[in-house]
């Protein structure tokens, strides 16, 4: 009986701690970017989907952006198409683009939609081509040497109307990072930057990146909070490197667009979304605007 009572007391304290956050976030938009091992683990995806449904039930308006690089790579390999990368960018010719669209807007997107639906919400899968939501231009050269990446793009403009209509009717949009230019050419885009652009265009309250690591780590320690100048410094020192660079950079760009905070958290940790958003301590790294005053 003693242990049972202790468990109940702990649960009551957790709910009481969450209440002010639930009140504060009610009616607010949040953008959640799926990535890392979550994309390869069905149980993890289902767990995150359940957290997203809970957040919607308590009054938040979640929007999901996902990647799917490993799924693209394995499908290309099965089809006998070589994958080539330049500075982390997949060189995307017309044949590769067809596979990218098939995998991202098809299999990966619909799997996430199905899991959110099964958890109790109403999700709808889209790519940036739907309603010309993500208007793209070719990615500027990512190297000192001019290279041709093919159909690799970046966001030029976001048309938020389709997403706003879905959210007003209590649907959870799930977005594949595929864009289209003014002439109808399709582009493969980095999901981190797409998430940042969407968060800014929707004036989302928060942008959350689900990754495979606890957050941004420097000198062996997790940084619970840093600002844009701190991000720039850590990138220049190559402490923020690899796949963390687009997340941190997109997070800073989202802040410039009006997003209150960006969070980088370990999506493989059970209920990571709830722990980061609805508790005093949080579990990952938050990137903040140094010109604002915050409470956690």
N, C-alpha and C positions, 0 to 999 in steps of 0.2 A: 504493500500500500504506500510506503514511504517513497519508493522510487517512482511509482505511478503519479503520486502527488507532485513530486519534483518535476516530472516531465510535463505535467499539465501547467505548472507554474511557469516553466520555461516557455511553453507555447503561448501562454497569456502575455508574457513580457514581450515576446517577439511581435505579437499582433499589436500590442500597445505602442511599440516602437515604430511600427509601420504606419500607424494611423496618420500622423502628420504628413508623411510623404504621399500617402494615398490622397489626402485632401489637396495637397499642393499640386500634384500631377493630374488631378481629375480634368478631363477634357483636353489634355495636352497631347501633341503628336510626338512620337519617338520613332527614330529610324534605327533598325537593327540589321547589322550586316553579318550574315552567316559565313563562316569560313573555317579553315583548318580541318582538324580531324572530325568535326561535327558532320562535315559533308560526306564522310566515308562510313559513318556509324549510324545505323538506323535507330538504335536505342537512344543515342544522344540527340538526334534530330527530334525524336518524339518527345523527349524530356524538355527540350527548348520550346517546342511547339506548345506544350502544356503551360509553360511559363508565359508565353505570349498570349495564350487564351485567358489566363488569369489576369494579366495586365489589362486586357481589353474589358474583362468583366468588372474590374474595379474602376473603370472610367477612362483609361488611357486609350490613345489611338495609335496602335503600332503599325508600322510599315516595314516589310522585310526586303532586303537586297541580298542576293547570294552570288557566289562564284561557282567554280566547278572545274578548275584547271586539271585536276587529276582524272576526272571522268572524261574530259575532252582528250587528254593524252592517251588514256587506255583505249578509247574508241578509235582514235586515229591509228594507233598501233595495230588494232585488229583489222583495220581496213587497209593496212599496208602503206599508210601515208606517214612520212617522216615529220617529226616535230623539230623545229629550229627556233632558237631563242637568241635575241640580242638584248643584252642588259635587262634580262628578266621578262622581256616582251616576246610573246609568241608571234613569229612571223606568220601572217595570215593571208594566204592567197585565196582566190575565189573558191577553190575546192575545199580548203581548210575551213573557210567561213561557213560553208554549208554544213559541215560537221559541227562546228561550234554552235551554230544556231539550233541544230537538231538536238544536241545534248543539253545546252543551257535552257533554251525556251521550251524544250520538250521534256526529256526524262528528269532532269534535276529539278526544274521548276515545279513540275506536276507532283513529284514526290513530296516536296515541302508543302505544297498546297494540300495534298491528301492528309498529311500528318496534322496540320493545323485544323482541318475540317474534322478529322477523327477525334481531336482533343476537345471539340465543342464550339469552335467559332466558324465563321464563313469566310474562307479565303478564296481569292481569285488570282490566278497567275497571269502575268503580263510580261512582255518584253518592251524595251524602249521604243519599238516600232509601233506599238499600239497607240493610236491617237497622236502619233508623232511626239510621244512623251519625252524621249531623249533625242534631241537633235544633235547630231555629231559632226565633227570635222576630223580630217586625218590628224593623227597624233604628231605633234611637232617632234623634230629630231631629238631622240633621247641620248644622242652621243655627239661627241665633238666631230666625229666623222659622219657625214651624211649617209643615212641608210634608208632603205625602202622596206618598211614593215608590212606593206600591203594594206589590207583592210583592218587596220588597228586605229581606233579613234579615241577622241576625248569629247566630253560634253561641251557643246557650244551654248545650248539653251535647254531649259526644262519647261515643258508644258505641264503644269501641275493639275489642270482641270480634271482629267480622268481620275487621278488619285483622290482629289477632294470629293468628287462625286461618290466614289466607293466608300470613303471614310464616313461621309455624312449618312450613308445607309448601312453602317456597321459591318462593312466587309474589311478584311485584312488583305491589302495588296501585297503580292509577292513578285518582285521584279528581277528579271534576268538582265544582266548588263550588256544589252545589245542595242545599238543606236542606228539611226538612219540619217543620211544627209539630205539636202534639199532636192537632189536629183534621184533619190531613192536607193542609193548605195548603202548596203548594210555594213556596220562596223562592230568589231569585237572591242570591248572596253574593260578597263580595270574596275572591278566591282567596288573596291575601296573608294576610288574617286567618284564613282557613280553614287555611292551612298552619301558621300559628303555633299555632292551637288544637289541631290534630292533633299537632304536635311536642310540645306540653306534655302532652297527655293520654297519649301513648305513652311519655313520658319519653325522647324521642329524644336521642341524644348531640349531634347537630348539626342545624341548620336552614339550608338554603342557598337563596338567591334568585338565579335566573339572570335577568339583566337585559340591557339594551343599553349600559350604561355600566360603566366599570371598578369602580365602587363609589361611596362617598360622597366627594364632592370639595368642599373648602373652600379658598378663596383660590388656586384653580388647581392644588391638589395633592391627590392621592389620600390619604385617611386610611386607614392600614393597620389601625388599631385605635382604638376608642373605647368608652366605657361608656354606661350608660343616661342618666346626667346630661348627658353630652356630646351625646347624641341630642336630649334635651329642649331643650338650649341652641340647637342648630343648627336645630331646628324653629321655635323662638321667633324666631330671627333670619332665618327663611325661607331659610336656606342649604340645609337639607333641605326640599324643596318638591315639589308635584305628586305624581306616582306613587311617589316615593321615601318619602313620609310613611307610607303604610300598611306598606311593607316594614320601615322602621326601627322603627315603633311595634309591629308584630306581632312583630318580632325581640326587642324588649325584653320584651314580654308572655310570649314563649316562655321567656326566661331566668328570669322570675319563676316559671314553671311547672316549672323544673328542667332545661331544656335548657342544655347547657354553653356553647355559642357559637352565634351566628348569623353567617352569611357572606352578603355581597352582592357578586356577581361578574359579570363580563362573560361571558354565556353564548355569545356569538358567537365567543369566542376558542377555538381548537381545544384540546380536552381540559382545559377550564377547571376542571371538577370535580376531575380528578386533580391538577392543579397546585395547587389551593387546599387540598385535603385531605392530599395525600401528599408535600408538599415543605416545607422549612424556611421559605421566604420567603412562600409563598402569592402570590396575585395580586390580591386584592380587599380589601374592608373587613370586618373582623370586629368584631362587637359583643359585648362581654363584661360579666360581672357584676363591678362594682368591688370586691365583697367577697371575690372569689376570687383565688387566685394561679395564673397560667397559664404554660405554655410554649406556643409557637406550635402 
